[in-house]
Amino acid sequence: MRVEEKLGCWFAHQPEEPRLSDICAYTVPETTVVTTDQWGIPSVAVIGEVDMACEADIRAALGAQLDRQPTGLVVDLTRVEFFGSTGIRLLVEVYTRAQEQGTALAVATGQRAVLRTLEMTLVDELFDVHPTVAHALTALRGAGFPVPRHSGTHL
């Protein structure tokens, strides 16, 4: 028996071959960048995926906050679903600029996709990685209670 015969029912119910434009329209999720300010500390939240398609928007938002010369900056990656080499490049750029101007940098994420990439590239050693934005803000403010740092044991 041929594969087509075994899967005849499946083949019979498949729609026509998708066009490339259809695939792109459904496989490229939207990424949102939101900037907030809490306790005088700016936070840039990225929601969705960090890839080349949204790199310019993320870079612009982070750059605008660093232009303000804040004492601290939180990069909120708690709702990021994909984080690859573009994300690493952006974080290294932000870290370098923050260091040059004396801005403390903290990253907030508990997402495995982000944590794993940061660990594999050793970028997690450049700055503090916190499980939540609240922890990152507290660390930057220098509050008294201990702030849990990311530990590779959860991966």
VEXRO-505303 format. One record per residue: y, z, x of N, C-alpha, C, CB in turn. Coordinates in steps of 0.001 Angstrom, whole numbers, plus 500000, padded with zeros to 6 digits. Glycine has a CB too. Layout:
<sites>
- n_v,n_w,n_u,ca_v,ca_w,ca_u,c_v,c_w,c_u,cb_v,cb_w,cb_u
- Y,Z,X,Y,Z,X,Y,Z,X,Y,Z,X
...
</sites>
This chain:
<sites>
- n_v,n_w,n_u,ca_v,ca_w,ca_u,c_v,c_w,c_u,cb_v,cb_w,cb_u
- 498824,500000,500849,500000,500000,500000,501241,500000,500896,499997,501227,499034
- 502178,499155,500581,503411,499034,501352,504363,500171,501012,504085,497680,501089
- 505281,500459,501938,506268,501519,501746,507094,501252,500493,507184,501637,502978
- 507487,499981,500291,508296,499654,499119,507569,499989,497820,508672,498178,499135
- 506260,499797,497814,505493,500110,496615,505394,501613,496406,504098,499499,496701
- 505208,502354,497488,505146,503806,497391,506475,504377,496922,504756,504415,498734
- 507548,503797,497393,508881,504283,497059,509568,503393,496031,509731,504376,498311
- 508789,502610,495307,509341,501655,494358,510317,502274,493381,508240,501004,493605
- 509990,503435,492871,510871,504104,491927,512194,504443,492612,510201,505380,491361
- 512130,504942,493830,513328,505299,494571,514194,504066,494809,512958,505961,495905
- 513559,502951,495264,514306,501730,495524,514927,501171,494252,513404,500689,496161
- 514221,501277,493152,514708,500721,491891,515966,501420,491407,513634,500813,490831
- 516161,502668,491786,517292,503435,491286,518448,503563,492275,516830,504789,490900
- 518345,502894,493383,519412,502977,494375,520541,502031,494004,518878,502653,495783
- 521790,502471,494171,522918,501584,493894,522991,500492,494947,524240,502376,493850
- 523855,499529,494724,524031,498468,495708,524474,499065,497029,525051,497423,495217
- 524319,498306,498073,524675,498747,499425,526135,499199,499455,524436,497608,500458
- 526411,500417,499959,527803,500884,499984,528638,500086,500979,527859,502376,500335
- 529894,499900,500653,530827,499244,501555,531351,500297,502538,532003,498561,500763
- 531770,499869,503717,532284,500788,504729,533470,501575,504188,532688,500023,505997
- 534331,500920,503410,535491,501621,502869,535070,502744,501927,536408,500643,502139
- 533964,502552,501190,533454,503607,500317,532947,504789,501131,532336,503066,499420
- 532241,504501,502194,531691,505559,503035,532820,506382,503643,530798,504966,504145
- 533822,505746,504200,534931,506457,504831,535679,507313,503821,535890,505470,505492
- 535830,506790,502635,536580,507526,501615,535887,508820,501227,536779,506664,500383
- 534587,508872,501347,533861,510062,500921,533381,510943,502068,532693,509656,500100
- 533372,510433,503282,532845,511233,504382,533928,511840,505259,531941,510395,505224
- 535172,511475,505064,536249,512048,505861,536975,513075,504998,537232,510940,506378
- 536586,514333,505143,537230,515356,504307,538676,515570,504726,536459,516682,504389
- 539436,516065,503805,540831,516343,504106,540935,517627,504907,541663,516441,502816
- 541886,517636,505782,542180,518829,506564,543581,519277,506200,542047,518563,508102
- 543718,520565,505980,545003,521135,505619,545451,522073,506728,544926,521877,504261
- 546737,522024,507045,547306,522924,508043,548393,523731,507332,547884,522132,509296
- 548257,525048,507386,549185,525943,506699,549767,526908,507722,548478,526715,505537
- 551090,527039,507704,551762,527958,508615,552332,529124,507816,552882,527234,509412
- 552053,530330,508285,552603,531532,507663,553196,532418,508745,551515,532298,506858
- 553894,533439,508312,554495,534385,509237,554259,535776,508677,556025,534101,509447
- 553540,536608,509420,553260,537971,508992,553673,538918,510105,551757,538154,508630
- 554475,539913,509741,554957,540901,510698,555725,540243,511836,553793,541710,511255
- 556320,539097,511566,557062,538390,512597,556191,537591,513548,557867,539356,513374
- 554910,537495,513242,553982,536742,514090,553538,535498,513321,552742,537622,514509
- 553810,534315,513848,553373,533105,513154,551865,532911,513245,554083,531890,513726
- 551328,532307,512187,549911,531995,512124,549764,530568,511622,549145,532999,511208
- 548968,529778,512311,548695,528408,511897,547227,528351,511485,549019,527370,513048
- 547004,528114,510189,545642,528041,509650,545236,526589,509484,545537,528788,508300
- 544023,526281,509926,543459,524953,509741,542290,525105,508768,543000,524310,511117
- 542304,524279,507727,541267,524335,506704,540600,522965,506658,541856,524737,505297
- 539302,522938,506914,538569,521669,506907,537960,521393,508266,539488,520516,506502
- 538221,520209,508779,537651,519794,510052,538735,519554,511092,536816,518539,509871
- 538410,519879,512331,539325,519604,513442,538733,518429,514211,539527,520876,514380
- 539333,517262,513994,538870,516058,514669,540058,515151,514949,537805,515322,513822
- 539787,513962,515458,540864,513058,515842,541733,512637,514657,540287,511835,516507
- 541167,512610,513469,541915,512172,512292,543069,513114,511947,540981,512056,511103
- 542934,514381,512289,543965,515358,511927,544639,515980,513150,543360,516454,511071
- 544311,515496,514316,544814,516065,515572,546335,516134,515620,544311,515253,516743
- 547019,515077,515208,548485,515036,515302,549132,516101,514420,549005,513649,514907
- 548602,516282,513206,549162,517282,512296,548996,518695,512843,548501,517177,510924
- 547825,518972,513389,547561,520308,513939,548442,520546,515160,546059,520467,514315
- 548518,519552,516039,549348,519673,517244,550819,519905,516866,549213,518401,518124
- 551300,519194,515863,552693,519342,515437,552954,520742,514888,553043,518289,514378
- 552035,521261,514087,552215,522603,513511,552198,523671,514598,551118,522896,512471
- 551264,523569,515518,551198,524546,516613,552420,524436,517516,549915,524345,517439
- 552833,523205,517819,554007,522994,518662,555279,523538,518029,554175,521522,518955
- 555411,523339,516722,556598,523847,516019,556676,525366,516102,556582,523404,514547
- 555544,526030,516004,555548,527495,516102,555843,527949,517522,554204,528068,515641
- 555301,527263,518512,555587,527625,519896,557045,527339,520255,554655,526870,520844
- 557643,526335,519613,559067,526044,519846,559949,527229,519458,559495,524797,519055
- 559479,528057,518543,560233,529238,518109,560209,530349,519159,559671,529763,516790
- 559411,530187,520197,559265,531179,521268,558834,532544,520722,560582,531320,522038
- 557763,532597,519910,557336,533886,519368,556675,534741,520454,556365,533677,518190
- 556585,536035,520190,555888,536909,521144,554378,536725,521030,556264,538390,520905
- 553923,536297,519854,552500,536075,519640,552273,534944,518653,551826,537350,519144
- 551081,534358,518687,550702,533273,517785,549223,533412,517450,551002,531877,518421
- 548909,533314,516153,547514,533334,515705,547119,531924,515298,547307,534336,514519
- 546004,531454,515825,545420,530192,515387,544240,530577,514491,544970,529271,516620
- 544405,530317,513199,543421,530714,512190,542435,529582,511956,544115,531105,510865
- 541212,529764,512449,540147,528773,512286,539031,529330,511399,539581,528353,513663
- 539360,530289,510558,538345,530953,509734,537756,530047,508659,538937,532172,509084
- 538431,528936,508353,537925,528021,507320,537688,526617,507867,538902,527956,506150
- 537359,526552,509147,537061,525269,509794,535560,525017,509722,537555,525255,511278
- 535204,523818,509274,533794,523445,509100,533245,522628,510266,533626,522662,507819
- 534118,521922,510978,533717,521128,512138,534752,521333,513222,533569,519613,511781
- 534271,521537,514446,535156,521805,515572,534517,521222,516818,535427,523333,515739
- 535086,520131,517313,534513,519472,518482,535489,519418,519637,534066,518077,518128
- 535376,518355,520422,536188,518236,521636,537683,518167,521335,535771,517006,522419
- 538058,517607,520208,539479,517566,519846,540017,518977,519674,539692,516752,518551
- 539248,519824,519029,539662,521215,518840,539784,521954,520158,538681,521936,517941
- 538839,521726,521039,538892,522362,522364,540157,521923,523091,537629,522006,523205
- 540428,520622,523079,541621,520093,523755,542896,520717,523181,541677,518553,523623
- 542982,520797,521849,544162,521392,521220,544338,522851,521625,544062,521284,519701
- 543253,523620,521610,543362,525031,521977,543751,525224,523433,542058,525738,521707
- 543221,524398,524321,543581,524500,525736,545061,524150,525923,542686,523566,526601
- 545538,523128,525217,546961,522775,525287,547842,523924,524794,547238,521507,524459
- 547458,524513,523657,548239,525622,523089,548195,526817,524031,547702,526020,521686
- 547030,527111,524571,546890,528229,525497,547795,528027,526719,545416,528385,525935
- 547771,526829,527287,548577,526541,528475,550064,526715,528181,548302,525115,528977
- 550503,526163,527075,551922,526284,526724,552298,527735,526419,552251,525393,525517
- 551427,528434,525697,551692,529844,525381,551799,530667,526664,550580,530418,524468
- 550922,530424,527605,550965,531140,528887,552270,530865,529623,549771,530740,529768
- 552670,529601,529645,553891,529216,530355,555130,529901,529787,554071,527711,530302
- 555162,530125,528464,556355,530711,527861,556200,532186,527522,556713,529956,526623
- 555048,532768,527859,554864,534194,527647,554515,534585,526222,556082,534903,528049
- 553898,533689,525468,553467,533968,524099,552001,534380,524112,553684,532731,523179
- 551712,535549,523530,550318,535986,523424,549619,535126,522369,550227,537513,523058
- 548375,534763,522637,547627,533883,521740,546343,534568,521292,547310,532536,522428
- 546057,534481,519998,544806,535004,519466,544233,533972,518502,545020,536384,518758
- 542927,533823,518529,542226,532911,517630,541410,533743,516660,541319,531911,518417
- 541470,533368,515384,540687,534055,514365,539634,533100,513824,541594,534584,513222
- 538376,533490,513932,537295,532714,513336,536003,533508,513356,537113,531381,514071
- 535222,533287,512338,533865,533817,512302,532897,532670,512077,533711,534896,511197
- 533424,531444,512123,532627,530252,511847,531750,529885,513032,533532,529082,511488
- 530465,529761,512773,529522,529409,513828,529890,528091,514505,528116,529323,513262
- 530338,527107,513721,530691,525804,514294,531786,525934,515345,531141,524844,513193
- 532709,526833,515122,533811,527035,516067,533349,527930,517217,535043,527658,515353
- 532728,529054,516891,532310,530003,517920,531365,529372,518935,531644,531201,517280
- 530417,528607,518450,529432,527983,519333,530117,527017,520306,528359,527240,518504
- 531036,526216,519795,531749,525260,520652,532606,525987,521683,532628,524325,519803
- 533286,527040,521260,534109,527813,522199,533248,528440,523287,534895,528906,521454
- 532098,528966,522911,531202,529583,523898,530627,528567,524868,530072,530307,523197
- 530144,527445,524333,529499,526437,525186,530456,525876,526229,528949,525300,524334
- 531732,525808,525895,532728,525257,526816,533440,526336,527621,533746,524445,526049
- 533111,527590,527359,533715,528759,527999,535199,528924,527660,533549,528661,529498
- 535682,528202,526690,537079,528322,526279,537327,529684,525637,537457,527192,525302
- 536290,530299,525099,536442,531633,524488,536856,532689,525505,535137,532057,523818
- 536766,532367,526804,537180,533304,527838,538688,533236,528130,536399,533034,529107
- 539369,532237,527579,540802,532087,527829,541645,533036,526981,541225,530657,527564
- 541192,533340,525786,541983,534141,524849,541044,534968,523987,542889,533238,523963
- 541622,535945,523297,540831,536790,522412,540462,536027,521149,541596,538075,522058
- 539206,536167,520759,538711,535572,519518,538349,536722,518592,537473,534618,519771
- 538958,536732,517419,538782,537813,516453,538120,537286,515183,540135,538470,516120
- 537388,538139,514470,536665,537676,513281,537565,537357,512084,535664,538714,512875
- 538749,537922,512037,539651,537683,510910,541091,537562,511408,539533,538821,509864
- 541940,537021,510553,543361,536938,510878,543958,538337,510975,544116,536102,509823
- 543529,539227,510103,544039,540601,510137,543752,541260,511479,543423,541430,509005
- 542558,541068,512002,542224,541634,513312,543073,541006,514420,540731,541430,513615
- 543269,539691,514332,544081,539006,515349,545526,539495,515314,544038,537479,515138
- 546080,539622,514101,547450,540122,513967,547577,541552,514477,547899,540050,512511
- 546594,542357,514152,546613,543751,514599,546564,543827,516122,545432,544531,513988
- 545724,542998,516709,545628,542984,518179,546950,542561,518803,544502,542036,518640
- 547584,541561,518228,548859,541099,518782,549964,542132,518597,549270,539785,518131
- 549879,542876,517523,550881,543926,517280,550617,545157,518137,550895,544320,515799
- 549428,545256,518694,549110,546399,519534,548821,547654,518744,550227,546658,520479
- 548271,547501,517537,547967,548662,516696,546865,549510,517332,547544,548211,515279
- 546750,550727,516846,545876,551714,517456,544390,551586,517215,546276,552995,517011
- 543930,550946,516139,542479,550955,515936,541812,549842,516711,542142,550828,514458
- 540562,550057,517103,539868,549060,517918,539663,547765,517151,538524,549602,518389
- 539869,546665,517834,539706,545353,517231,538436,544730,517781,540941,544446,517504
- 537456,544408,516907,536213,543823,517408,536457,542430,517974,535161,543762,516295
- 535958,542203,519153,536009,540873,519756,534733,540148,519395,536193,540946,521304
- 534790,538822,519451,533605,538016,519198,532544,538339,520247,533950,536502,519209
- 531322,538407,519815,530217,538613,520725,529201,537510,520504,529580,540008,520529
- 528691,536948,521546,527728,535856,521452,526418,536256,520813,527459,535308,522803
- 526208,537531,520546,524935,537970,519988,524729,537512,518561,524837,539458,520052
- 525783,537067,517872,525651,536655,516479,525227,535206,516335,526948,536871,515756
- 525153,534474,517428,524809,533069,517354,523366,532949,517600,525600,532224,518335
</sites>
